Amino acid sequence: MLRRYWLVFLILLIGLVSVFIIVYYRSVFRSPEFISIEKVQYIETNGSEVSFNAQANFYNPNEFDAQILNSELKIISKDLQIAQISQSNICKIKAKSPFNIEFKFKIDIAQLSVSHGISGVLESLLSETKEIPVHFSGYTRVKSNSTVYKIPIDFDQTLRFK
């Protein structure tokens, strides 16, 4: 009789441990994934600064919501930093869904001409629309259940402006 109780107890214990392991591994947070930077739009040229908006696309693969905290990015052209993005984006991310972050940044034309040299300046003076290859590098921070995660961002894009 005592042996039967131990067998029932052992089966219940194995079942409870199995349920705990399944629940634990289903609730582990995976960092949202960076997909791309799209819709880079020229806004205006004001003196020596050129303003842009860009949209970064992400995906939250988790079963639960999270919160975006902030983004820190450097914009590099020909190995020279030409702009920096540092902005807070406190908003909710829904579970199992794509989400976007809009970045606003300004490029100083003087820094741009240094990175592209004399030939780049002459080319830009002769053309009506300028195209600059840039690299976005940095991260976006996300918070879930009081734990903060960094989503790395590395993406090449071309900026077009007048």
C-alpha positions as CSV (number, residue, x, y, z in Angstrom):
1,M,0.0,0.0,0.0
2,L,2.8,2.4,0.9
3,R,4.5,1.6,-2.3
4,R,1.4,2.7,-4.3
5,Y,1.3,6.1,-2.6
6,W,5.0,6.6,-3.4
7,L,4.3,5.7,-7.1
8,V,1.3,8.2,-7.2
9,F,3.4,10.8,-5.5
10,L,6.3,10.3,-8.0
11,I,3.9,10.5,-11.0
12,L,2.4,13.7,-9.6
13,L,5.8,15.2,-9.0
14,I,7.0,14.4,-12.5
15,G,3.8,15.9,-13.9
16,L,4.2,19.1,-11.9
17,V,7.9,19.5,-12.9
18,S,7.0,19.0,-16.5
19,V,4.2,21.6,-16.4
20,F,6.6,24.0,-14.6
21,I,9.3,23.5,-17.3
22,I,6.8,24.0,-20.1
23,V,5.4,27.2,-18.6
24,Y,8.9,28.6,-17.8
25,Y,10.3,28.0,-21.4
26,R,7.1,29.5,-23.0
27,S,7.4,32.6,-20.9
28,V,11.1,33.3,-21.5
29,F,11.5,36.7,-23.2
30,R,13.3,36.7,-26.6
31,S,14.6,40.1,-27.8
32,P,12.5,41.7,-30.5
33,E,14.2,41.5,-34.0
34,F,15.3,44.4,-36.1
35,I,14.2,44.0,-39.7
36,S,15.1,47.1,-41.7
37,I,15.1,50.9,-42.0
38,E,12.7,52.2,-44.6
39,K,10.9,55.3,-45.7
40,V,13.9,57.6,-45.3
41,Q,12.3,60.9,-46.2
42,Y,14.0,64.2,-46.9
43,I,12.1,66.9,-44.9
44,E,13.9,70.2,-45.5
45,T,17.2,72.0,-45.8
46,N,17.6,74.8,-43.2
47,G,20.9,76.7,-43.6
48,S,23.7,74.1,-43.3
49,E,21.4,71.3,-41.9
50,V,19.4,68.7,-43.8
51,S,16.5,67.1,-41.9
52,F,15.3,63.5,-42.4
53,N,12.7,61.1,-41.0
54,A,13.3,57.3,-41.1
55,Q,11.2,54.4,-40.1
56,A,12.8,51.3,-38.4
57,N,10.9,48.1,-38.6
58,F,11.0,45.4,-35.9
59,Y,9.1,42.3,-34.9
60,N,8.1,41.1,-31.3
61,P,8.2,37.3,-31.3
62,N,7.0,36.9,-27.7
63,E,3.7,35.8,-26.3
64,F,3.5,39.0,-24.1
65,D,3.7,42.8,-24.5
66,A,6.9,44.8,-23.9
67,Q,7.8,48.5,-23.8
68,I,10.2,50.5,-26.0
69,L,12.5,52.8,-23.9
70,N,14.9,54.6,-26.2
71,S,17.1,54.5,-29.2
72,E,20.8,55.4,-29.7
73,L,22.1,55.4,-33.3
74,K,25.1,56.8,-35.2
75,I,24.8,57.5,-38.9
76,I,28.1,57.0,-40.7
77,S,29.1,57.8,-44.2
78,K,32.5,56.8,-45.6
79,D,33.8,56.0,-42.0
80,L,32.9,59.4,-40.6
81,Q,30.0,60.0,-38.3
82,I,27.7,62.6,-39.9
83,A,24.7,62.4,-37.5
84,Q,23.5,60.9,-34.3
85,I,20.0,59.8,-33.1
86,S,19.3,59.8,-29.4
87,Q,15.6,59.7,-28.6
88,S,13.1,58.3,-26.1
89,N,10.3,56.2,-27.6
90,I,8.3,55.1,-24.6
91,C,5.4,53.1,-26.0
92,K,4.0,49.6,-25.8
93,I,4.8,46.7,-28.1
94,K,2.0,44.2,-28.7
95,A,2.8,40.4,-28.5
96,K,3.6,38.5,-31.7
97,S,3.4,41.6,-33.9
98,P,5.5,43.9,-36.0
99,F,6.2,47.5,-34.8
100,N,7.8,50.6,-36.1
101,I,9.9,53.4,-34.6
102,E,10.2,56.8,-36.4
103,F,13.7,58.4,-36.2
104,K,14.3,62.1,-36.8
105,F,17.8,63.3,-37.5
106,K,19.7,66.2,-39.0
107,I,22.9,66.1,-41.1
108,D,25.4,68.9,-41.1
109,I,26.3,69.6,-44.7
110,A,29.9,70.7,-43.7
111,Q,30.5,67.4,-42.0
112,L,29.1,65.7,-45.0
113,S,31.5,67.5,-47.4
114,V,34.4,66.4,-45.2
115,S,33.4,62.8,-45.4
116,H,33.0,62.9,-49.2
117,G,36.0,65.0,-50.0
118,I,36.4,67.6,-52.8
119,S,35.1,65.3,-55.5
120,G,32.0,64.6,-53.5
121,V,31.4,68.4,-53.0
122,L,31.9,69.1,-56.8
123,E,29.5,66.2,-57.7
124,S,26.9,67.5,-55.3
125,L,27.1,71.0,-56.6
126,L,26.6,69.8,-60.2
127,S,23.7,67.4,-59.4
128,E,20.2,68.5,-58.5
129,T,19.4,65.5,-56.2
130,K,22.2,64.2,-53.9
131,E,22.5,60.6,-52.9
132,I,24.7,59.6,-49.9
133,P,25.3,56.0,-48.8
134,V,25.1,55.8,-45.0
135,H,25.3,53.1,-42.3
136,F,23.0,53.1,-39.3
137,S,24.6,51.6,-36.2
138,G,23.3,51.4,-32.7
139,Y,20.6,49.9,-30.6
140,T,17.0,50.3,-29.3
141,R,16.3,49.4,-25.7
142,V,13.2,47.4,-24.8
143,K,11.8,46.5,-21.3
144,S,9.8,43.5,-20.3
145,N,9.1,42.3,-16.8
146,S,11.6,44.8,-15.3
147,T,14.4,43.4,-17.5
148,V,15.9,45.6,-20.2
149,Y,17.2,44.3,-23.5
150,K,19.1,45.9,-26.3
151,I,18.1,45.3,-29.9
152,P,21.2,45.9,-32.1
153,I,20.7,47.9,-35.3
154,D,23.1,47.7,-38.3
155,F,21.7,48.7,-41.6
156,D,23.0,50.3,-44.9
157,Q,20.7,52.9,-46.6
158,T,21.0,55.7,-49.2
159,L,19.9,59.2,-48.3
160,R,18.4,61.3,-51.1
161,F,17.9,65.1,-50.8
162,K,18.0,68.3,-52.8
